[in-house]
Amino acid sequence: MKLFGPLLARDFLVQSQMAYEKRVRTIAIYIKIYVASDIFITRYEDKRMRALLIVLRYNDD
């Protein structure tokens, strides 16, 4: 029974680590999309699109 506690704790740590990595990966993907869209917008200089993107960005929070 003494072994069961640490095993459970380790399993929980592994689970939370995996969840954390998944969240970081998701955030990284969002950042890539934002950066790509920023480059796209600066290349084509459409001010209305830039304003729309800023609005979308603040609504995301």
Secondary structure, 3 states (H helix, E strand, C coil): CCCHHHHHHHHHHHHHHHHHHHHHHHHHHHHHHHHHHHHHHHHHCCHHHHHHHHHHHHHHC
